[in-house]
């Protein structure tokens, strides 16, 4: 039930300019900040990252603040399906990673995150949705989606829990670097 760096893959779902602009005030910034922390930790701890963009022609590209943290060869996966699990390119990359713990972040909780989480859970992956790194335009939709995912067996977690699970011990060589990410 705990995440670890050898089994985890971090997924950033559809954190795009036009979609972010539709989020309630402050929510967009919080989600970007929290995902940024996870991206920094993933880079330092060699956790692979996958990024998706829902119809970028209409919703824009991934938020520039996150793009600036992508490793050189990270290319977002363009999709029109709501569930990432319905994208052959996404599933191929996930299978090639040979990782079974999928850490989900992004927008919107009640649509793309929910559908991805439930389908990956059904496919046998251990799925974690990071509550403070996902958002919906309406709080009620987000709360409903988190409740539905819990009922489906998806693990709802938070950024700090994942960071400390990835570290495992205060003697970890990256402990000080990762601990500084927590505000």
N, C-alpha and C positions, 0 to 999 in steps of 0.2 A: 504493500500500500504506500510505501515511500518512494519518491522519485530518486533516481541515481543517474550520474553522468554517462554511464556506459550503456544505459537502456533508453535514455530520453532523446526526443527530438522536439524542438521548439517550433510551433507553427503560429505564424502571424497571419490572421485571416482578414483581408479586405480593409485594412486601415488606410483608406484613400481620402484624398483631399475633399471631394464633394460629399462623401458620406460623413466624414468627420465634421464638416460644416453643419450638418443636420443634427448633430448631437446637442444635448442641453449644455448651457454655459458651464464651463469648468470640466465637464465630463471628458471632452475630447483631449484636453491637456493632461488630465489625470491618466487616461489610458495610454497616451503616447509616452508619458514619463515612466509608467510602470513597465510597458513593453521595452522601453529603452534600457531599463535596469536589467531585465531578463536577457536582452540581446548582448549587453556588455558581459554579463556573467557567462552566457553561453559561449561567447568568443573566448573568454579566459579559461573556461573549463572544457573546451573542445566538444561542446554539445552542438550537433548539426541544427541548422535553422532552415525552415521552409517558409515561403511567403506566397500568398495568393492575392490576386486582384480580380474583383468581380467587375466584368465588363468595363475595363479602363477607359474605353472611348466615351462612355457616359458618366462614369464616377471618378474619373481622373486616376492618377497613379498613386502609389504608396506615398504617404506623408513624407516630405523631404527630411524631417528630423529623424525618421527611422531609416530612410534610404542611406543617409550618411553613415550609418553604423553597419551596413551590410558588408560582409567580406567580399573581396573582389569578384569572385565567380558566382555570387548569389543573384539569380535572376528570378523575379516573381513569375508565378504560374498564372497565366490569364485563364479565366473561366467564365462561363455563363450559368453553370449549374450552381445551386445554392450550397449543396453539400460538397465539400472538397473530395469526399469519398467517391463522388460520381465523376470526377475528373481522372481520366486514364493517366495523364501526365503526373498528377499529384500522387496517385496510388503507386505508380511505377517508382517514383523517387522515394516514397515512404518504404516500399518493399526493399529497394536497394540499400537503404540505410541499415536494414536488419535490426531496427530498434522497435521495441514493443510498447514503450511508454510515450504517449503523444500528449504534449503540453500545449493546450489551445489558448490563444489570446485573440482579441480582435473585435470586429463589428459585423453584423449586429448579433447580439446574444441570442435572440429569439428566432433568428432565421439561419444564417450560414453557420454560426458556431453550434447551435443546437442540432441542426441536421447532420453536421459533420461529426459531432460528438456521439450521437446515437448510432449512426451508421458504423463508425470505427469501433465503438463498444461492441456492437453486434458482430463485427468481423473479428473479434477476439483481441483487439488492442486494449491496453490499459490506458484509459483516457482521463486526463486531468483538465478541468476548465479553471482558469485563474480568474477568480471573481473580481479582483481589483484591476484586471487588465482586459476586461471585456465591457461592452456597452451596447445599449439600445437607445433609440430616441425617446422611448417612454419607460419610466421605472417599472411600471406594472408589467410590461412585456418582459423586461429583464428578470424580475423576480419570478414570474411564471416559468420562464425558460430554465432558470437555475433549479427550481423545484422539480420540473419535469426531468431534467438531466439526473438529479439525485435519485429520483424514483427509478430511473433506467440503469443505475449502478455507476454512473460517471462520478468521479471524485471531484468535488469542488474544493479548490485550495486557494492560496494567495501567494503573492510574490515572495514575501519573506520566508514562508514555509518552504517553497521550492528552493530558494537560495541556500538555506541551511541544510536541507535534505541533500542537495547536490554536494555541499561541502562535507557533511557527515561528521566533521571533527574540527575543533578550534585549532588544531595543530596542522590543518591542511595548508599547503604552501600558498594558496591563493586566499586564505581567510581574510587577511587584512584588506586586500584589494576589494573583495566582494562585500565585506562588512561596511566599507566606506560608501557603497551604493545605496545603503538604507538611510532614508531621510527621516 
